[in-house]
Amino acid sequence: MKIRLATRGSKLALLQAKEVAAELRKLGNRVELETVKSRGDQDPNTPLERMGVKGIFEKEVDRLILDGSAEAAVHSLKDIPYELERELEVVSVLRRAPAFDAILPVSLENIEYGATVAVGSLRRRSFLKVVRPDLVPAHIRGNMDTRVRKVLGGYARSLIGAEAAFQRLGLHGWHRLSAKMFVPSPGQGAIAVTCSGSAPSELKSQLMRICHRPTFKATLAERRIAHEIGAGCTSPLGVYSDWMANGRARVRVSVTDPTASKKVYIEKKGASPIEMVPSVVESFVTVGGLDFIRAWQRLDNPEVSMSDHTAGGHPL
C-alpha cells in the first residue's frame, strides 16, 4: 500500500524517517516522505522549558495526519507528549538505539576544570552540575548537526547530547555517559510512528509489523512513570528501563532539586517494566522525588537557578 510519512525536515529527523520508510518498503509498501517545520524548529533559540507548550516538535508533524496530507508520522519518541491530542496514537516503536547521553569531543573525565559544556536540556544541565559542579553549562539549541558545528567552532569545549543522535548522524569521537549519573529522558533513543486511531486496519497492521515489542514495552513504562509523576516533556526527570542479561527488567528514575545540590535516584528490578510502574512511582514519591519535581514546576524561569552563562562570546 502507499504510505505517506510526515516528518520534520532536519537531517536527523529525515534519517529517522528514512529508517522507518526502509522497514515499511521491506514489507512491499510504497512510501513517500512529507516534511514540515515544527514550532521547535521555527524558534531555535528559546530554551525548550521556556516555550510553555507540549509537543513543540510534534504538533505540526502530526497535523499532516489530521488534515489528510499523510497517513502516519515519524518522531523521536521523547518528543511526543504522553497524552496526544485528538484521535492520534503511538502505534509503533522501532528497535531502540542506545538510550544513553554522550559527550563530544572531550570526555567528562578529561575535560579541564572550569570548562564550558554546551547542554540543551534542564535534565542534562542539572545532572552535569551534580557530577562536575566546576563546569560551566552553556545553553544551546538547534538541530544536532548545527549544535556540533557550533561547539567544534569554539562555542564550548564539549557538547552533551543523545548518543543515538550522534550515532545516526555518523559522528565519531563521542563518549558515553553513565546511565546512573545521567539517567536518560523517557523514550530517548527510540523512533516512534503515530497515526490516527481510526486509521484503516491495513495501515495499522503494516505499522505494527515494524514495531519492536521489547522497546515498545520499556518506553511505554518510562512514559507512564513520567506521566504519573506529573513530569512534562521538558522536565529534568530521567526515566530509563532496560533488559538485563538474565532477562529481567530494570527501571531507573532520577531528578535533582532546582539548585542541583541534591539528587534522587532509585533503581528497581522485576519481571516486566510495565508491571513495575506503580512500585517505581511509589518509591520515587517516598524518597522525595515528587517534591523536587514540584519545586521545578514552581519556578517561573527554571534556568535561572542553574545560572545563565555566555560562552565563546555568544549570548545564550
Backbone as CSV, one residue per row, in Angstrom:
resi,resn,N_x,N_y,N_z,CA_x,CA_y,CA_z,C_x,C_y,C_z
1,MET,0.828,-1.190,0.000,0.000,0.000,0.000,0.870,1.252,0.000
2,LYS,0.289,2.380,-0.358,1.013,3.646,-0.348,0.882,4.288,1.029
3,ILE,2.032,4.683,1.607,2.039,5.305,2.920,2.847,6.595,2.853
4,ARG,2.207,7.704,3.182,2.913,8.984,3.259,3.288,9.222,4.722
5,LEU,4.586,9.414,4.950,5.094,9.627,6.305,5.433,11.096,6.509
6,ALA,4.846,11.706,7.523,5.168,13.086,7.870,6.398,13.106,8.769
7,THR,7.251,14.099,8.574,8.468,14.201,9.376,8.963,15.637,9.397
8,ARG,9.728,15.979,10.407,10.454,17.240,10.389,11.523,17.151,9.301
9,GLY,12.015,18.321,8.886,12.959,18.349,7.783,14.421,18.396,8.168
10,SER,14.741,18.303,9.464,16.142,18.330,9.879,16.854,17.067,9.404
11,LYS,18.173,17.141,9.366,18.962,16.000,8.902,18.694,14.762,9.741
12,LEU,18.678,14.926,11.069,18.446,13.792,11.958,17.035,13.247,11.793
13,ALA,16.037,14.130,11.706,14.650,13.692,11.550,14.476,12.916,10.245
14,LEU,15.100,13.381,9.181,14.991,12.694,7.887,15.669,11.325,7.932
15,LEU,16.787,11.231,8.632,17.444,9.932,8.778,16.527,8.949,9.501
16,GLN,15.839,9.436,10.530,14.914,8.575,11.274,13.729,8.183,10.410
17,ALA,13.185,9.134,9.649,12.052,8.836,8.775,12.448,7.839,7.689
18,LYS,13.654,7.986,7.175,14.131,7.057,6.143,14.324,5.655,6.705
19,GLU,14.677,5.569,7.993,14.799,4.261,8.638,13.434,3.578,8.710
20,VAL,12.406,4.344,9.079,11.048,3.796,9.106,10.599,3.416,7.695
21,ALA,10.857,4.295,6.728,10.461,4.038,5.341,11.105,2.762,4.819
22,ALA,12.383,2.554,5.148,13.086,1.356,4.675,12.439,0.090,5.224
23,GLU,12.035,0.121,6.509,11.379,-1.048,7.099,10.030,-1.313,6.445
24,LEU,9.294,-0.260,6.151,7.976,-0.436,5.516,8.117,-0.907,4.075
25,ARG,9.148,-0.443,3.384,9.363,-0.884,2.000,9.729,-2.360,1.934
26,LYS,10.404,-2.863,2.973,10.716,-4.302,3.014,9.453,-5.147,3.004
27,LEU,8.354,-4.551,3.465,7.068,-5.258,3.507,6.282,-5.073,2.213
28,GLY,6.882,-4.372,1.231,6.238,-4.179,-0.059,5.430,-2.911,-0.198
29,ASN,5.548,-2.005,0.767,4.794,-0.751,0.718,5.531,0.300,-0.124
30,ARG,4.759,1.217,-0.695,5.321,2.385,-1.377,5.271,3.549,-0.383
31,VAL,6.421,4.132,-0.100,6.497,5.132,0.963,7.015,6.458,0.417
32,GLU,6.342,7.537,0.807,6.775,8.886,0.474,6.932,9.684,1.761
33,LEU,7.873,10.636,1.774,8.091,11.492,2.939,7.517,12.875,2.697
34,GLU,6.798,13.386,3.696,6.235,14.739,3.658,6.876,15.524,4.797
35,THR,7.616,16.579,4.471,8.347,17.315,5.502,7.613,18.583,5.933
36,VAL,7.840,18.969,7.193,7.220,20.163,7.750,8.131,20.721,8.842
37,LYS,8.053,22.020,9.090,8.797,22.636,10.184,7.929,22.675,11.432
38,SER,8.475,22.196,12.547,7.743,22.248,13.813,7.962,23.599,14.469
39,ARG,7.187,23.878,15.516,7.377,25.125,16.257,8.769,25.183,16.861
40,GLY,9.269,24.029,17.308,10.609,23.987,17.873,11.669,24.326,16.845
41,ASP,11.436,23.952,15.580,12.386,24.281,14.516,12.313,25.763,14.157
42,GLN,11.105,26.327,14.201,10.910,27.719,13.823,11.529,28.684,14.835
43,ASP,11.662,28.233,16.088,12.282,29.053,17.130,13.463,28.271,17.701
44,PRO,14.654,28.398,17.089,15.807,27.601,17.510,16.595,28.198,18.669
45,ASN,16.103,29.272,19.270,16.871,29.965,20.301,16.292,29.858,21.708
46,THR,14.960,29.924,21.828,14.340,29.891,23.159,14.541,28.537,23.816
47,PRO,15.016,28.487,25.069,15.133,27.208,25.771,13.788,26.482,25.784
48,LEU,13.823,25.171,25.609,12.585,24.393,25.500,11.685,24.586,26.713
49,GLU,12.296,24.636,27.908,11.494,24.741,29.127,10.798,26.087,29.246
50,ARG,11.218,27.074,28.435,10.581,28.393,28.490,9.497,28.560,27.434
51,MET,9.332,27.572,26.557,8.355,27.725,25.475,6.929,27.478,25.950
52,GLY,6.787,26.756,27.070,5.499,26.689,27.749,4.405,25.878,27.085
53,VAL,4.751,25.038,26.091,3.725,24.220,25.448,4.247,22.799,25.280
54,LYS,3.309,21.854,25.169,3.678,20.471,24.918,3.779,20.223,23.412
55,GLY,4.582,19.246,23.047,4.628,18.806,21.661,5.191,19.813,20.685
56,ILE,6.200,20.592,21.099,6.711,21.643,20.210,7.425,21.070,18.988
57,PHE,7.857,19.806,19.055,8.463,19.168,17.891,7.498,18.189,17.214
58,GLU,6.308,18.065,17.750,5.392,17.012,17.297,4.128,17.513,16.640
59,LYS,3.551,18.605,17.143,2.207,19.005,16.721,2.074,19.244,15.228
60,GLU,2.991,20.044,14.669,2.876,20.385,13.249,3.048,19.150,12.359
61,VAL,3.884,18.220,12.801,4.098,16.994,12.036,2.829,16.147,12.050
62,ASP,2.250,15.955,13.229,1.028,15.148,13.335,-0.166,15.818,12.655
63,ARG,-0.099,17.148,12.518,-1.198,17.858,11.866,-1.383,17.381,10.413
64,LEU,-0.306,16.910,9.785,-0.420,16.398,8.414,-1.282,15.138,8.363
65,ILE,-1.296,14.383,9.458,-2.198,13.228,9.532,-3.642,13.715,9.634
66,LEU,-3.853,14.688,10.507,-5.211,15.166,10.768,-5.839,15.852,9.560
67,ASP,-4.999,16.509,8.723,-5.583,17.177,7.556,-5.551,16.305,6.298
68,GLY,-5.109,15.038,6.462,-5.149,14.105,5.340,-3.960,14.156,4.408
69,SER,-2.900,14.913,4.785,-1.719,15.017,3.926,-0.740,13.860,4.127
70,ALA,-0.942,13.066,5.185,-0.079,11.921,5.454,-0.880,10.867,6.206
71,GLU,-0.443,9.626,6.073,-1.114,8.533,6.781,-0.500,8.290,8.159
72,ALA,0.778,8.616,8.315,1.477,8.372,9.579,2.580,9.413,9.731
73,ALA,3.148,9.497,10.928,4.210,10.472,11.198,5.324,9.804,11.993
74,VAL,6.542,10.290,11.781,7.722,9.741,12.449,8.267,10.776,13.423
75,HIS,8.575,10.320,14.650,9.064,11.222,15.693,10.167,10.562,16.509
76,SER,10.968,11.379,17.165,11.749,10.894,18.299,10.743,10.703,19.425
77,LEU,10.681,9.512,19.977,9.643,9.223,20.971,9.697,10.188,22.147
78,LYS,10.886,10.624,22.543,10.991,11.513,23.705,10.322,12.864,23.460
79,ASP,10.042,13.211,22.192,9.399,14.485,21.884,7.871,14.406,21.913
80,ILE,7.317,13.209,22.055,5.863,13.032,21.986,5.248,13.101,23.380
81,PRO,4.285,14.001,23.613,3.595,14.038,24.916,2.908,12.704,25.193
82,TYR,2.798,12.356,26.466,2.150,11.085,26.823,0.713,11.062,26.319
83,GLU,0.020,12.185,26.474,-1.365,12.270,26.008,-1.389,13.052,24.701
84,LEU,-1.592,12.356,23.594,-1.651,13.003,22.292,-2.996,13.682,22.095
85,GLU,-3.005,14.724,21.279,-4.252,15.437,21.016,-5.154,14.641,20.086
86,ARG,-6.423,14.867,20.260,-7.460,14.319,19.390,-7.344,12.809,19.285
87,GLU,-7.358,12.264,18.057,-7.502,10.814,17.910,-6.193,10.115,17.563
88,LEU,-5.067,10.763,17.758,-3.785,10.169,17.375,-3.298,9.168,18.414
89,GLU,-2.481,8.229,17.969,-1.906,7.254,18.885,-0.527,6.819,18.392
90,VAL,0.327,6.419,19.352,1.615,5.825,19.008,1.351,4.362,18.689
91,VAL,1.531,3.993,17.432,1.173,2.645,17.004,2.390,1.743,16.869
92,SER,3.581,2.329,16.751,4.764,1.504,16.542,6.010,2.219,17.081
93,VAL,6.926,1.435,17.636,8.223,1.944,18.088,9.298,0.993,17.571
94,LEU,10.269,1.537,16.856,11.323,0.698,16.299,12.309,0.263,17.379
95,ARG,13.137,-0.729,17.028,14.173,-1.182,17.953,15.000,0.024,18.399
96,ARG,15.209,0.130,19.669,15.850,1.313,20.237,17.356,1.354,19.956
97,ALA,17.834,2.518,19.591,19.267,2.764,19.550,19.727,2.989,20.992
98,PRO,21.042,3.087,21.253,21.478,3.343,22.633,20.770,4.562,23.220
99,ALA,20.218,4.399,24.411,19.410,5.466,25.024,20.251,6.462,25.815
100,PHE,21.533,6.221,25.931,22.388,6.994,26.827,22.655,8.417,26.333
101,ASP,23.030,9.277,27.268,23.606,10.564,26.915,25.077,10.333,26.569
102,ALA,25.642,11.261,25.820,27.053,11.170,25.455,27.626,12.575,25.373
103,ILE,28.945,12.678,25.453,29.629,13.961,25.380,30.657,13.925,24.254
104,LEU,30.754,15.024,23.534,31.623,15.110,22.359,32.264,16.489,22.302
105,PRO,33.552,16.658,22.011,34.546,15.615,21.738,35.372,15.204,22.963
106,VAL,35.415,16.045,24.015,36.262,15.750,25.184,35.419,15.058,26.251
107,SER,35.910,13.956,26.791,35.161,13.195,27.785,35.011,13.966,29.084
108,LEU,34.043,13.552,29.888,33.787,14.211,31.170,34.972,14.048,32.120
109,GLU,35.691,12.933,31.964,36.841,12.675,32.834,38.048,13.546,32.452
110,ASN,38.147,13.878,31.176,39.340,14.583,30.698,39.146,16.078,30.459
111,ILE,37.932,16.545,30.554,37.696,17.960,30.284,38.296,18.812,31.413
112,GLU,38.840,19.969,31.053,39.551,20.800,32.011,38.626,21.388,33.084
113,TYR,39.197,21.677,34.228,38.462,22.310,35.327,37.924,23.659,34.850
114,GLY,36.631,23.893,35.106,36.017,25.169,34.766,35.682,25.361,33.308
115,ALA,35.792,24.297,32.509,35.499,24.415,31.073,34.007,24.615,30.842
116,THR,33.664,25.114,29.654,32.276,25.329,29.266,31.761,24.115,28.493
117,VAL,30.579,23.642,28.866,29.962,22.497,28.201,28.592,22.916,27.688
118,ALA,28.351,22.731,26.396,27.063,23.078,25.797,26.037,21.995,26.119
119,VAL,24.905,22.409,26.675,23.858,21.478,27.103,22.501,22.077,26.748
120,GLY,21.626,21.279,26.138,20.354,21.818,25.663,19.152,21.565,26.533
121,SER,19.273,20.741,27.574,18.088,20.412,28.376,18.345,20.624,29.855
122,LEU,17.276,20.886,30.586,17.373,21.034,32.043,17.900,19.766,32.694
123,ARG,17.447,18.629,32.226,17.863,17.356,32.816,19.383,17.196,32.743
124,ARG,19.935,17.401,31.551,21.384,17.241,31.391,22.157,18.303,32.173
125,ARG,21.641,19.533,32.197,22.326,20.587,32.940,22.362,20.268,34.432
126,SER,21.232,19.805,34.958,21.169,19.539,36.400,22.062,18.360,36.778
127,PHE,22.067,17.287,35.966,22.930,16.149,36.266,24.406,16.534,36.126
128,LEU,24.713,17.381,35.137,26.094,17.829,34.956,26.589,18.582,36.189
129,LYS,25.724,19.435,36.753,26.110,20.220,37.929,26.374,19.323,39.142
130,VAL,25.689,18.180,39.210,25.924,17.242,40.303,27.264,16.534,40.119
131,VAL,27.531,16.080,38.904,28.731,15.288,38.629,29.987,16.140,38.569
132,ARG,29.896,17.297,37.887,31.044,18.194,37.740,30.595,19.628,38.008
133,PRO,30.458,20.003,39.277,29.975,21.349,39.605,30.917,22.465,39.158
134,ASP,32.156,22.115,38.810,33.099,23.132,38.347,32.839,23.567,36.908
135,LEU,32.163,22.728,36.130,31.956,23.030,34.719,30.855,24.063,34.529
136,VAL,30.960,24.832,33.455,30.008,25.909,33.165,29.038,25.441,32.081
137,PRO,27.754,25.215,32.410,26.790,24.790,31.389,26.367,25.962,30.509
138,ALA,26.552,25.828,29.219,26.163,26.858,28.259,24.964,26.372,27.465
139,HIS,23.910,27.193,27.417,22.702,26.788,26.704,22.958,26.686,25.203
140,ILE,22.334,25.666,24.574,22.436,25.514,23.120,21.147,24.913,22.586
141,ARG,20.692,25.404,21.437,19.509,24.881,20.755,19.857,24.671,19.290
142,GLY,18.884,24.202,18.527,19.091,23.974,17.102,19.215,22.492,16.800
143,ASN,19.204,22.151,15.499,19.374,20.764,15.087,20.726,20.240,15.562
144,MET,20.811,18.915,15.773,22.022,18.353,16.361,23.260,18.625,15.517
145,ASP,23.165,18.543,14.197,24.343,18.805,13.372,24.788,20.263,13.510
146,THR,23.814,21.173,13.688,24.142,22.585,13.906,24.842,22.765,15.246
147,ARG,24.364,22.072,16.283,24.985,22.166,17.608,26.440,21.699,17.565
148,VAL,26.654,20.579,16.880,28.006,20.024,16.810,28.950,21.001,16.109
149,ARG,28.511,21.554,14.990,29.345,22.521,14.269,29.666,23.728,15.150
150,LYS,28.666,24.182,15.908,28.846,25.350,16.766,29.889,25.082,17.857
151,VAL,29.810,23.903,18.465,30.742,23.558,19.539,32.151,23.346,18.982
152,LEU,32.257,22.630,17.882,33.582,22.414,17.292,34.182,23.720,16.771
153,GLY,33.316,24.709,16.556,33.789,26.022,16.120,34.230,26.913,17.265
154,GLY,34.150,26.425,18.515,34.671,27.183,19.637,33.651,27.696,20.624
155,TYR,32.355,27.398,20.419,31.331,27.885,21.340,31.509,27.316,22.746
156,ALA,31.922,26.037,22.819,32.135,25.380,24.108,33.189,24.299,23.925
157,ARG,33.681,23.788,25.044,34.721,22.746,24.983,34.134,21.414,24.552
158,SER,32.912,21.121,24.982,32.247,19.870,24.625,30.745,20.080,24.567
159,LEU,30.058,19.092,24.008,28.604,19.106,23.867,28.035,17.822,24.446
160,ILE,26.988,17.944,25.262,26.280,16.763,25.751,24.982,16.622,24.964
161,GLY,24.748,15.422,24.434,23.538,15.153,23.662,23.201,13.673,23.742
162,ALA,22.255,13.249,22.930,21.859,11.846,22.909,22.851,11.031,22.083
163,GLU,23.330,9.944,22.631,24.245,9.071,21.886,23.605,8.617,20.573
164,ALA,22.303,8.341,20.612,21.612,7.885,19.402,21.695,8.919,18.289
165,ALA,21.612,10.202,18.647,21.691,11.270,17.646,23.087,11.321,17.040
166,PHE,24.114,11.256,17.884,25.489,11.253,17.377,25.705,10.055,16.447
167,GLN,25.193,8.913,16.866,25.358,7.678,16.101,24.655,7.765,14.748
168,ARG,23.402,8.218,14.749,22.642,8.284,13.500,23.223,9.295,12.516
169,LEU,23.856,10.337,13.041,24.470,11.344,12.180,25.846,10.916,11.686
170,GLY,26.312,9.734,12.136,27.590,9.223,11.683,28.782,9.935,12.303
171,LEU,28.579,10.543,13.477,29.663,11.266,14.138,30.583,10.303,14.885
172,HIS,31.802,10.759,15.144,32.780,9.946,15.857,33.381,10.767,16.994
173,GLY,34.015,10.078,17.927,34.714,10.762,18.994,33.870,11.130,20.189
174,TRP,32.638,10.584,20.282,31.822,10.868,21.454,32.085,9.824,22.540
175,HIS,31.726,10.164,23.778,31.974,9.301,24.935,30.661,9.100,25.687
176,ARG,30.302,7.853,25.908,29.045,7.538,26.602,29.098,7.973,28.059
177,LEU,27.973,8.517,28.546,27.855,8.917,29.947,27.069,7.857,30.718
178,SER,27.450,7.652,31.951,26.824,6.631,32.792,25.323,6.856,32.927
179,ALA,24.545,5.791,32.739,23.091,5.886,32.878,22.671,6.058,34.327
180,LYS,23.594,5.840,35.255,23.285,6.083,36.661,23.493,7.551,36.999
181,MET,24.523,8.168,36.429,24.772,9.589,36.678,23.884,10.474,35.808
182,PHE,23.642,10.041,34.557,22.798,10.772,33.617,21.674,9.843,33.175
183,VAL,20.645,9.703,33.993,19.520,8.834,33.621,18.820,9.461,32.413
184,PRO,18.664,8.715,31.306,18.107,9.285,30.076,16.668,9.763,30.219
185,SER,16.272,10.593,29.268,14.895,11.069,29.198,13.977,9.923,28.776
186,PRO,12.722,9.889,29.248,11.794,8.830,28.832,11.687,8.738,27.310
187,GLY,11.914,7.544,26.769,11.795,7.332,25.326,13.027,7.691,24.527
188,GLN,14.082,8.174,25.179,15.268,8.609,24.441,15.874,7.462,23.636
189,GLY,16.275,7.751,22.400,16.894,6.753,21.536,15.920,5.952,20.701
190,ALA,14.618,6.143,20.921,13.608,5.363,20.207,12.888,6.207,19.154
191,ILE,12.612,5.595,18.014,11.859,6.228,16.937,10.426,5.704,16.990
192,ALA,9.458,6.622,16.998,8.051,6.242,17.099,7.278,6.648,15.854
193,VAL,6.218,5.912,15.592,5.325,6.215,14.471,3.921,6.424,15.015
194,THR,3.318,7.548,14.670,1.943,7.832,15.072,1.015,7.742,13.864
195,CYS,-0.233,7.474,14.152,-1.264,7.515,13.109,-2.596,7.794,13.786
196,SER,-3.630,7.928,12.997,-4.962,8.157,13.545,-5.485,6.883,14.189
197,GLY,-6.180,7.030,15.311,-6.781,5.876,15.950,-7.819,5.203,15.082
198,SER,-8.390,5.967,14.141,-9.396,5.416,13.238,-8.812,5.060,11.872
199,ALA,-7.488,4.937,11.806,-6.834,4.592,10.542,-7.269,3.208,10.082
200,PRO,-7.238,2.943,8.770,-7.600,1.618,8.255,-6.773,0.520,8.910
201,SER,-7.376,-0.623,9.128,-6.684,-1.729,9.792,-5.468,-2.186,8.997
202,GLU,-5.514,-2.072,7.674,-4.368,-2.471,6.853,-3.156,-1.592,7.156
203,LEU,-3.384,-0.276,7.304,-2.291,0.633,7.632,-1.712,0.301,9.002
204,LYS,-2.588,0.153,9.999,-2.106,-0.156,11.350,-1.336,-1.467,11.370
205,SER,-1.809,-2.429,10.600,-1.141,-3.728,10.540,0.279,-3.588,10.005
206,GLN,0.444,-2.806,8.955,1.767,-2.603,8.379,2.690,-1.890,9.366
207,LEU,2.181,-0.889,10.051,2.991,-0.143,11.017,3.353,-1.007,12.221
208,MET,2.441,-1.834,12.661,2.698,-2.684,13.815,3.697,-3.791,13.499
209,ARG,3.808,-4.154,12.247,4.754,-5.208,11.853,6.205,-4.757,12.009
210,ILE,6.459,-3.454,12.011,7.830,-2.971,12.191,8.114,-2.582,13.645
211,CYS,7.148,-2.826,14.523,7.291,-2.473,15.940,8.178,-3.499,16.650
212,HIS,9.088,-3.008,17.490,9.936,-3.866,18.318,9.296,-3.910,19.705
213,ARG,8.669,-5.040,20.019,7.843,-5.120,21.224,8.614,-4.865,22.525
214,PRO,9.835,-5.389,22.711,10.555,-5.073,23.959,10.798,-3.572,24.130
215,THR,11.135,-2.883,23.027,11.323,-1.434,23.107,10.004,-0.744,23.411
216,PHE,8.932,-1.194,22.763,7.616,-0.600,22.992,7.243,-0.699,24.472
217,LYS,7.442,-1.879,25.068,7.073,-2.078,26.470,7.935,-1.242,27.408
218,ALA,9.246,-1.218,27.144,10.153,-0.477,28.023,9.857,1.020,27.979
219,THR,9.675,1.564,26.772,9.435,3.004,26.656,8.036,3.387,27.124
220,LEU,7.073,2.489,26.964,5.733,2.760,27.495,5.805,2.892,29.010
221,ALA,6.579,2.021,29.653,6.732,2.097,31.110,7.381,3.419,31.511
222,GLU,8.424,3.827,30.787,9.107,5.091,31.086,8.142,6.267,30.998
223,ARG,7.386,6.304,29.912,6.464,7.416,29.693,5.322,7.400,30.705
224,ARG,4.889,6.213,31.076,3.805,6.107,32.062,4.282,6.584,33.434
225,ILE,5.509,6.250,33.789,6.073,6.704,35.066,6.142,8.228,35.098
226,ALA,6.689,8.819,34.013,6.795,10.286,33.952,5.421,10.936,34.030
227,HIS,4.430,10.329,33.368,3.068,10.871,33.374,2.460,10.805,34.766
228,GLU,2.615,9.666,35.452,2.022,9.515,36.778,2.711,10.409,37.805
229,ILE,3.984,10.687,37.581,4.702,11.607,38.469,4.266,13.042,38.207
230,GLY,3.801,13.307,36.983,3.366,14.654,36.621,4.447,15.476,35.954
231,ALA,5.437,14.803,35.358,6.541,15.499,34.687,6.231,15.644,33.201
232,GLY,6.481,16.814,32.635,6.250,17.051,31.222,7.457,16.685,30.385
233,CYS,7.350,16.932,29.056,8.422,16.583,28.121,9.719,17.321,28.411
234,THR,9.628,18.541,28.949,10.832,19.339,29.200,11.271,19.274,30.662
235,SER,10.665,18.370,31.427,11.039,18.204,32.832,12.467,17.679,32.947
236,PRO,13.156,17.997,34.052,14.505,17.459,34.259,14.523,16.014,34.735
237,LEU,13.386,15.335,34.688,13.296,13.954,35.156,13.946,12.986,34.174
238,GLY,14.719,12.043,34.712,15.264,10.957,33.917,14.555,9.663,34.269
239,VAL,14.117,8.911,33.256,13.492,7.597,33.470,14.009,6.659,32.392
240,TYR,14.576,5.538,32.799,15.161,4.615,31.819,14.881,3.174,32.227
241,SER,14.330,2.410,31.293,14.058,0.989,31.512,14.838,0.174,30.491
242,ASP,15.511,-0.864,30.956,16.217,-1.747,30.027,16.073,-3.189,30.489
243,TRP,16.579,-4.088,29.660,16.507,-5.517,29.961,17.907,-6.006,30.275
244,MET,18.073,-6.673,31.421,19.376,-7.182,31.837,19.665,-8.523,31.167
245,ALA,20.887,-8.994,31.306,21.316,-10.234,30.649,20.507,-11.446,31.118
246,ASN,19.997,-11.390,32.346,19.215,-12.522,32.867,17.741,-12.470,32.451
247,GLY,17.388,-11.485,31.599,16.017,-11.395,31.102,15.083,-10.574,31.963
248,ARG,15.558,-10.116,33.106,14.733,-9.290,33.977,14.824,-7.827,33.575
249,ALA,13.787,-7.091,33.904,13.744,-5.669,33.566,14.319,-4.845,34.711
250,ARG,14.888,-3.689,34.328,15.420,-2.751,35.318,14.901,-1.362,34.981
251,VAL,14.451,-0.635,35.995,13.950,0.723,35.797,14.714,1.660,36.716
252,ARG,15.210,2.769,36.140,15.933,3.782,36.905,15.234,5.129,36.749
253,VAL,15.110,5.863,37.853,14.472,7.175,37.841,15.326,8.125,38.666
254,SER,15.511,9.360,38.157,16.340,10.312,38.885,15.944,11.741,38.555
255,VAL,16.155,12.624,39.526,15.939,14.063,39.328,16.732,14.793,40.407
256,THR,17.139,16.010,40.133,17.793,16.837,41.146,16.811,17.893,41.632
257,ASP,17.189,18.569,42.712,16.424,19.745,43.105,16.863,20.907,42.199
258,PRO,16.152,22.033,42.201,16.479,23.134,41.273,17.867,23.744,41.431
259,THR,18.522,23.518,42.564,19.879,24.043,42.735,20.932,23.002,42.362
260,ALA,20.494,21.794,42.043,21.389,20.679,41.723,22.319,20.347,42.883
261,SER,21.886,20.657,44.099,22.681,20.325,45.281,22.240,18.987,45.879
262,LYS,21.036,18.528,45.493,20.519,17.252,45.975,19.980,16.462,44.781
263,LYS,20.073,15.153,44.870,19.634,14.295,43.776,18.926,13.064,44.327
264,VAL,17.827,12.711,43.670,17.110,11.481,43.988,17.412,10.468,42.891
265,TYR,17.739,9.246,43.281,17.983,8.167,42.311,17.407,6.884,42.879
266,ILE,16.543,6.233,42.110,16.034,4.925,42.526,16.220,3.939,41.383
267,GLU,16.383,2.687,41.733,16.554,1.612,40.748,15.805,0.391,41.234
268,LYS,14.968,-0.155,40.359,14.196,-1.339,40.718,14.314,-2.387,39.619
269,LYS,14.223,-3.660,40.013,14.298,-4.767,39.069,13.056,-5.632,39.217
270,GLY,12.605,-6.212,38.087,11.413,-7.041,38.126,11.210,-7.778,36.825
271,ALA,10.081,-8.457,36.719,9.803,-9.272,35.536,9.394,-8.434,34.333
272,SER,8.673,-7.334,34.585,8.153,-6.519,33.490,8.213,-5.043,33.866
273,PRO,8.716,-4.185,32.971,8.777,-2.755,33.299,7.402,-2.141,33.516
274,ILE,6.404,-2.581,32.765,5.062,-2.021,32.899,4.449,-2.409,34.242
275,GLU,4.673,-3.653,34.667,4.149,-4.096,35.962,4.820,-3.370,37.127
276,MET,6.036,-2.870,36.896,6.790,-2.201,37.957,6.405,-0.735,38.138
277,VAL,5.623,-0.183,37.221,5.311,1.251,37.257,4.778,1.711,38.613
278,PRO,3.743,1.072,39.182,3.207,1.562,40.469,4.243,1.589,41.583
279,SER,5.062,0.530,41.689,6.042,0.482,42.782,7.164,1.494,42.560
280,VAL,7.537,1.744,41.302,8.571,2.732,40.997,8.081,4.124,41.385
281,VAL,6.859,4.447,41.003,6.297,5.760,41.329,6.195,5.929,42.846
282,GLU,5.733,4.880,43.531,5.605,4.949,44.994,6.962,5.201,45.651
283,SER,7.994,4.502,45.186,9.332,4.676,45.754,9.863,6.079,45.482
284,PHE,9.601,6.578,44.293,10.057,7.917,43.915,9.434,8.976,44.818
285,VAL,8.167,8.826,45.094,7.475,9.770,45.972,8.005,9.651,47.405
286,THR,8.218,8.416,47.855,8.672,8.168,49.228,10.016,8.824,49.515
287,VAL,10.935,8.810,48.541,12.274,9.372,48.775,12.347,10.867,48.475
288,GLY,11.208,11.479,48.157,11.180,12.930,47.992,11.296,13.436,46.570
289,GLY,11.257,12.525,45.603,11.393,12.942,44.208,10.283,13.862,43.732
290,LEU,9.057,13.591,44.166,7.933,14.422,43.745,8.083,15.850,44.265
291,ASP,8.665,15.997,45.439,8.903,17.341,45.982,9.857,18.127,45.080
292,PHE,10.868,17.451,44.543,11.803,18.105,43.629,11.104,18.522,42.338
293,ILE,10.256,17.626,41.793,9.528,17.943,40.557,8.651,19.172,40.772
294,ARG,7.959,19.224,41.890,7.077,20.369,42.179,7.885,21.643,42.374
295,ALA,9.073,21.516,42.960,9.930,22.691,43.145,10.349,23.255,41.786
296,TRP,10.671,22.379,40.836,10.991,22.835,39.479,9.790,23.520,38.844
297,GLN,8.611,22.937,39.023,7.404,23.469,38.386,6.990,24.820,38.952
298,ARG,7.409,25.117,40.183,7.064,26.409,40.780,7.919,27.549,40.246
299,LEU,9.032,27.222,39.594,9.921,28.263,39.090,9.349,28.906,37.831
300,ASP,9.329,30.229,37.795,8.875,30.930,36.594,9.889,30.779,35.463
301,ASN,11.158,30.749,35.830,12.241,30.640,34.852,13.227,29.608,35.375
302,PRO,13.016,28.303,35.072,13.811,27.253,35.686,15.294,27.317,35.381
303,GLU,15.692,28.021,34.324,17.113,28.085,34.007,17.868,29.023,34.944
304,VAL,17.163,29.968,35.579,17.830,30.943,36.429,18.591,30.263,37.556
305,SER,17.985,29.273,38.201,18.618,28.634,39.333,19.842,27.824,38.928
306,MET,19.954,27.503,37.623,21.120,26.790,37.140,22.194,27.746,36.659
307,SER,21.884,29.044,36.655,22.787,30.114,36.221,22.892,30.184,34.711
308,ASP,22.714,31.388,34.160,22.912,31.639,32.746,24.360,32.026,32.523
309,HIS,24.902,31.603,31.391,26.294,31.900,31.097,26.419,32.297,29.650
310,THR,27.501,32.972,29.343,27.844,33.278,27.979,29.138,32.551,27.653
311,ALA,29.164,31.848,26.517,30.351,31.093,26.149,30.820,31.521,24.773
312,GLY,32.112,31.679,24.609,32.677,31.969,23.300,32.157,33.248,22.701
313,GLY,31.693,34.192,23.540,31.229,35.471,23.029,29.815,35.452,22.520
314,HIS,29.099,34.317,22.675,27.728,34.216,22.173,26.744,34.428,23.315
315,PRO,25.723,35.265,23.136,24.686,35.380,24.154,23.866,34.097,24.184
316,LEU,23.463,33.679,25.359,22.716,32.422,25.476,21.225,32.678,25.627
